[in-house]
């Protein structure tokens, strides 16, 4: 049995000092036992939603393409929640402030992943690229002036929301195209409206109302042409069946391309910071945004790509980067923090395994 969570012991005292009935109720529901943060053992019974109830290929494309497009890992309640936040998506001080502040790190992480592998297509940024990257991005300060052998990249942004990452990716001179999908109609309407303010985005940025399961039907060329970068930022903790979701995602990553994600580890620390403090006390994140039970530990997400020999031949070794929000400074990389809170994880599809 795992050790009792310190929050469980503090809950009665904290509840007496909080008058909000909803907050008191959430304190009463603190998980009695915290999830392991250092072990590499198999997921516990509370994480059985990881396991698909169907037989899939090691990469996922075969089962994904043959399954019904009507099946979906998307939860309708999640769609309703984010639709309600659509109007403030592009307010840098509004409900999506944390996403705006995290966006530079997304680009840095992708740059680091691609530069780490000899199998990634070689990309050099143009002389003006630093002006187009998010201003806080380290990648904006590491550009070269050589424009030879530039390969334009194709992006698929899954769960794009209001388009914070999709727009910034489309503005990069090394980007060929960005296909951004989301099942929330209200949020997509905001994304399209905001993109119209910059006519220069229209040749490269396309928004599509779709789930990952229905994308092959709505846009078949997305499967055949595939993408250099497939992103799922702050998405996988909102889907009901993450393993099945990733099975579908795999078919869109081209050999040598990268799947990059960000999510939150399921620990008592993350409950305290993201649920109690961020939502209930400080109010910097809208209530109901996070469900602690759907958080995914880094070892669980890594394990999906390493659980069988076939998957290890299809995917490279996952890379993780832990990040911590520092008030007044924004998000900062903190080595080791992927075990307890927010983190990025990237994995490359191996170049020689094109069996989709």
C-alpha positions as CSV (number, residue, x, y, z in Angstrom):
1,X,0.0,0.0,0.0
2,X,1.3,3.5,-0.9
3,X,2.0,6.0,1.9
4,X,-0.8,8.2,2.9
5,X,-0.9,11.6,1.1
6,X,0.2,14.6,3.3
7,X,-2.8,16.4,1.9
8,X,-5.1,13.8,3.4
9,X,-3.8,14.6,6.8
10,X,-4.0,18.4,6.2
11,X,-7.5,18.3,4.7
12,X,-9.6,18.7,7.9
13,X,-7.6,21.7,9.0
14,X,-7.7,23.3,5.6
15,X,-11.5,22.7,5.3
16,X,-12.1,24.5,8.6
17,X,-10.4,27.6,7.2
18,X,-12.2,27.6,3.9
19,X,-15.8,28.8,3.7
20,X,-16.5,28.0,0.0
21,X,-18.8,24.9,0.1
22,X,-17.4,23.6,-3.2
23,X,-13.9,24.0,-2.0
24,X,-14.7,22.1,1.2
25,X,-16.3,19.3,-0.9
26,X,-13.1,19.0,-3.0
27,X,-11.0,18.9,0.2
28,X,-13.1,16.0,1.4
29,X,-12.4,14.1,-1.8
30,X,-8.6,14.3,-1.7
31,X,-7.2,10.9,-2.7
32,X,-6.1,9.0,0.3
33,X,-3.1,7.6,-1.4
34,X,-0.8,9.4,-3.7
35,X,0.4,7.9,-7.0
36,X,4.0,6.7,-7.1
37,X,6.4,9.3,-8.5
38,X,9.6,7.4,-8.9
39,X,8.7,3.8,-9.6
40,X,8.7,2.3,-13.1
41,X,6.3,-0.5,-12.3
42,X,3.1,-1.1,-14.2
43,X,0.2,1.3,-13.8
44,X,-2.1,0.6,-10.9
45,X,-5.8,-0.3,-11.1
46,X,-6.7,3.4,-11.1
47,X,-5.0,3.8,-14.5
48,X,-6.8,0.9,-16.3
49,X,-8.2,3.5,-18.8
50,X,-4.7,3.4,-20.3
51,X,-5.5,-0.1,-21.8
52,X,-7.4,-0.3,-25.0
53,X,-10.1,-2.9,-25.2
54,X,-9.2,-3.9,-28.7
55,X,-6.2,-5.5,-30.4
56,X,-4.0,-2.8,-32.0
57,X,-1.0,-2.8,-34.2
58,X,2.3,-1.6,-32.5
59,X,2.0,1.8,-34.1
60,X,-1.7,2.2,-34.0
61,X,-2.5,3.1,-37.7
62,X,-4.0,-0.2,-38.7
63,X,-6.5,-0.4,-35.8
64,X,-7.2,3.4,-36.1
65,X,-8.0,3.4,-39.8
66,X,-10.3,0.4,-39.5
67,X,-12.2,1.6,-36.5
68,X,-15.4,3.6,-36.8
69,X,-14.9,7.3,-37.0
70,X,-17.9,7.7,-34.8
71,X,-15.9,6.4,-31.8
72,X,-14.2,9.1,-29.9
73,X,-11.9,9.6,-26.9
74,X,-13.3,13.0,-26.5
75,X,-15.5,13.7,-23.4
76,X,-18.6,15.9,-24.2
77,X,-18.3,17.6,-20.8
78,X,-14.7,18.7,-21.7
79,X,-16.0,20.2,-24.9
80,X,-18.7,22.1,-23.1
81,X,-16.2,23.4,-20.5
82,X,-13.8,24.8,-23.1
83,X,-16.5,26.2,-25.3
84,X,-17.5,28.3,-22.3
85,X,-14.0,29.7,-22.1
86,X,-13.7,30.5,-25.8
87,X,-14.3,34.3,-25.5
88,X,-11.3,34.9,-23.3
89,X,-8.9,32.5,-25.1
90,X,-6.8,35.3,-26.6
91,X,-6.7,37.5,-23.5
92,X,-3.1,37.1,-22.2
93,X,-4.4,37.9,-18.7
94,X,-7.6,35.8,-19.0
95,X,-8.5,32.2,-18.4
96,X,-5.8,31.0,-20.9
97,X,-2.9,33.0,-19.4
98,X,-1.0,29.9,-18.4
99,X,-1.1,28.7,-22.0
100,X,0.1,32.0,-23.4
101,X,3.1,31.9,-21.0
102,X,3.9,28.3,-21.8
103,X,3.9,28.7,-25.6
104,X,7.6,29.8,-25.9
105,X,8.6,26.6,-24.1
106,X,6.6,24.5,-26.6
107,X,8.8,25.8,-29.4
108,X,12.0,25.3,-27.4
109,X,11.0,21.7,-26.7
110,X,10.3,21.0,-30.3
111,X,13.6,22.6,-31.4
112,X,15.5,20.5,-28.8
113,X,13.8,17.3,-29.8
114,X,14.5,17.8,-33.5
115,X,18.1,18.9,-33.0
116,X,18.8,15.8,-30.8
117,X,18.3,13.3,-33.6
118,X,20.2,12.7,-36.8
119,X,17.0,11.3,-38.3
120,X,15.1,14.6,-38.1
121,X,15.0,16.6,-41.3
122,X,17.7,19.3,-41.2
123,X,16.2,22.7,-40.6
124,X,17.9,26.1,-40.5
125,X,16.0,29.2,-39.5
126,X,16.2,32.2,-41.8
127,X,17.8,35.5,-40.8
128,X,14.4,36.9,-39.7
129,X,13.2,33.9,-37.8
130,X,14.1,35.2,-34.4
131,X,11.5,38.0,-34.9
132,X,8.8,35.4,-35.6
133,X,9.4,33.0,-32.8
134,X,7.7,33.7,-29.4
135,X,9.8,36.5,-27.8
136,X,10.8,34.5,-24.7
137,X,11.8,31.4,-26.7
138,X,15.4,30.3,-26.5
139,X,15.0,29.1,-30.1
140,X,14.6,32.8,-31.1
141,X,18.1,33.4,-29.9
142,X,19.7,30.4,-31.6
143,X,19.0,31.1,-35.3
144,X,21.5,30.8,-38.1
145,X,21.7,33.0,-41.1
146,X,22.3,30.1,-43.6
147,X,19.2,29.6,-45.7
148,X,20.5,26.6,-47.7
149,X,18.9,23.2,-47.4
150,X,15.8,24.4,-45.6
151,X,13.1,21.8,-45.3
152,X,9.7,23.3,-44.6
153,X,7.8,21.5,-41.9
154,X,4.2,20.3,-41.8
155,X,2.5,20.5,-38.4
156,X,-0.6,18.8,-37.1
157,X,-1.9,20.5,-33.9
158,X,-4.4,18.3,-32.1
159,X,-6.7,20.0,-29.7
160,X,-5.6,23.4,-30.9
161,X,-8.1,25.3,-28.8
162,X,-8.1,29.0,-29.8
163,X,-4.9,28.6,-31.8
164,X,-2.1,30.0,-29.6
165,X,0.4,27.4,-30.7
166,X,-1.0,26.9,-34.2
167,X,-0.7,30.6,-35.1
168,X,2.8,30.9,-33.7
169,X,3.9,27.8,-35.7
170,X,2.4,29.1,-38.9
171,X,4.4,32.3,-38.6
172,X,7.7,30.5,-38.6
173,X,9.6,30.8,-41.9
174,X,10.4,27.1,-41.7
175,X,6.8,26.1,-41.7
176,X,5.1,24.7,-44.8
177,X,1.6,24.2,-43.3
178,X,-0.3,23.9,-40.0
179,X,-3.4,21.8,-39.8
180,X,-5.1,22.6,-36.5
181,X,-8.0,20.5,-35.3
182,X,-10.4,20.7,-32.3
183,X,-13.8,19.2,-31.5
184,X,-15.0,22.4,-29.7
185,X,-17.0,24.6,-32.2
186,X,-17.0,27.7,-29.9
187,X,-13.3,27.6,-29.4
188,X,-12.6,27.0,-33.2
189,X,-14.8,30.0,-34.0
190,X,-12.5,32.2,-31.9
191,X,-9.4,30.6,-33.5
192,X,-10.6,31.4,-37.0
193,X,-11.7,34.9,-36.1
194,X,-8.4,35.7,-34.5
195,X,-6.4,34.3,-37.5
196,X,-8.3,36.6,-39.9
197,X,-6.6,39.5,-38.3
198,X,-3.4,38.4,-40.0
199,X,-4.0,37.8,-43.7
200,X,-0.5,36.3,-43.9
201,X,-1.6,33.2,-42.0
202,X,-4.2,32.1,-44.5
203,X,-1.9,30.3,-46.9
204,X,-0.3,28.2,-44.2
205,X,-2.9,27.8,-41.4
206,X,-6.0,25.6,-41.7
207,X,-8.5,25.0,-38.9
208,X,-10.8,22.0,-39.0
209,X,-13.5,20.9,-36.6
210,X,-12.6,17.3,-36.0
211,X,-11.5,14.7,-33.5
212,X,-8.4,12.6,-34.2
213,X,-10.6,9.6,-34.9
214,X,-12.6,11.3,-37.6
215,X,-9.7,13.1,-39.3
216,X,-8.9,10.3,-41.8
217,X,-12.5,10.5,-43.1
218,X,-12.6,14.3,-43.2
219,X,-9.1,14.8,-44.6
220,X,-7.7,11.5,-46.1
221,X,-4.5,13.2,-47.3
222,X,-3.5,13.8,-43.7
223,X,-2.9,10.1,-43.4
224,X,-1.0,9.6,-46.7
225,X,1.2,12.7,-46.5
226,X,1.7,12.7,-42.7
227,X,3.4,15.4,-40.6
228,X,6.9,16.3,-39.4
229,X,5.5,17.5,-36.0
230,X,2.3,16.3,-34.4
231,X,1.5,18.3,-31.2
232,X,-0.9,17.5,-28.4
233,X,-0.3,20.3,-25.9
234,X,-2.5,20.1,-22.7
235,X,-4.7,17.6,-24.4
236,X,-4.2,14.0,-23.3
237,X,-5.3,14.6,-19.7
238,X,-8.7,15.6,-21.1
239,X,-9.4,12.5,-23.2
240,X,-11.2,9.4,-21.8
241,X,-9.0,6.7,-23.3
242,X,-5.4,8.0,-23.7
243,X,-4.0,4.7,-25.0
244,X,-6.6,4.5,-27.8
245,X,-6.1,8.2,-28.5
246,X,-2.4,7.7,-29.1
247,X,-3.0,4.6,-31.3
248,X,-4.9,7.0,-33.6
249,X,-2.4,9.8,-33.4
250,X,0.5,7.5,-34.5
251,X,-0.7,7.2,-38.1
252,X,-0.2,10.9,-38.7
253,X,3.5,11.0,-37.7
254,X,5.9,10.6,-40.7
255,X,9.0,8.5,-40.4
256,X,11.6,10.8,-38.8
257,X,8.9,13.1,-37.4
258,X,8.1,13.9,-33.8
259,X,5.1,13.5,-31.6
260,X,5.3,16.2,-28.9
261,X,3.0,16.5,-25.9
262,X,2.6,18.3,-22.6
263,X,0.5,17.1,-19.6
264,X,0.5,16.8,-15.8
265,X,1.8,14.0,-13.5
266,X,-0.8,12.5,-11.1
267,X,0.7,13.3,-7.7
268,X,-0.6,14.9,-4.5
269,X,1.7,17.9,-5.4
270,X,0.0,18.4,-8.7
271,X,-3.4,18.2,-7.0
272,X,-2.4,20.9,-4.6
273,X,-1.0,23.2,-7.2
274,X,-3.4,22.7,-10.1
275,X,-6.7,21.9,-8.5
276,X,-6.7,23.4,-5.0
277,X,-4.4,26.5,-5.4
278,X,-4.9,27.4,-9.1
279,X,-8.6,26.7,-9.3
280,X,-10.0,27.1,-5.8
281,X,-7.8,29.5,-4.0
282,X,-6.1,31.8,-6.6
283,X,-8.7,31.5,-9.3
284,X,-6.0,31.7,-12.1
285,X,-7.5,28.6,-13.8
286,X,-11.2,28.2,-14.3
287,X,-12.8,25.7,-12.0
288,X,-13.4,22.3,-13.6
289,X,-10.5,22.6,-16.0
290,X,-8.6,19.8,-14.4
291,X,-9.6,16.3,-13.3
292,X,-6.8,15.0,-11.1
293,X,-7.8,11.4,-11.8
294,X,-7.1,11.9,-15.5
295,X,-3.6,13.2,-15.0
296,X,-0.9,10.9,-16.4
297,X,2.4,10.2,-14.8
298,X,5.5,10.5,-16.9
299,X,6.4,6.8,-16.4
300,X,2.9,5.8,-17.7
301,X,3.1,8.0,-20.8
302,X,6.7,6.8,-21.5
303,X,5.6,3.2,-20.9
304,X,3.0,3.4,-23.7
305,X,5.9,3.8,-26.2
306,X,8.1,1.2,-24.6
307,X,5.7,-1.5,-23.5
308,X,6.4,-3.9,-26.4
309,X,9.3,-4.8,-28.7
310,X,7.2,-3.8,-31.7
311,X,6.6,-0.3,-30.3
312,X,10.2,0.1,-29.5
313,X,11.0,-0.6,-33.1
314,X,8.4,1.9,-34.2
315,X,9.2,4.7,-31.7
316,X,12.5,6.2,-30.5
317,X,13.3,6.7,-26.9
318,X,11.0,9.3,-25.3
319,X,12.4,12.6,-24.1
320,X,10.9,14.4,-21.1
321,X,11.2,18.0,-19.8
322,X,9.7,19.1,-16.5
323,X,8.5,22.6,-16.1
324,X,7.3,24.7,-13.1
325,X,5.3,27.9,-13.1
326,X,7.1,30.6,-11.2
327,X,4.9,33.6,-10.3
328,X,6.2,36.7,-12.0
329,X,8.6,34.8,-14.2
330,X,6.3,32.3,-16.0
331,X,7.2,28.7,-16.9
332,X,10.7,27.5,-16.3
333,X,12.4,24.2,-17.0
334,X,13.2,22.3,-13.8
335,X,15.0,19.0,-14.2
336,X,13.2,16.2,-12.4
337,X,9.9,18.1,-12.0
338,X,8.3,15.8,-14.7
339,X,7.9,13.3,-11.8
340,X,5.6,15.6,-9.8
341,X,3.8,18.2,-12.1
342,X,3.7,19.7,-15.5
343,X,6.0,18.2,-18.2
344,X,6.7,17.8,-21.9
345,X,7.3,14.5,-23.6
346,X,8.5,14.0,-27.1
347,X,9.0,10.8,-29.1
348,X,10.3,10.3,-32.6
349,X,8.9,7.9,-35.1
350,X,11.8,5.9,-36.4
351,X,12.7,6.5,-40.0
352,X,12.9,2.9,-41.2
353,X,9.5,1.8,-39.8
354,X,6.9,3.0,-42.4
355,X,4.4,0.2,-42.0
356,X,1.3,2.3,-41.8
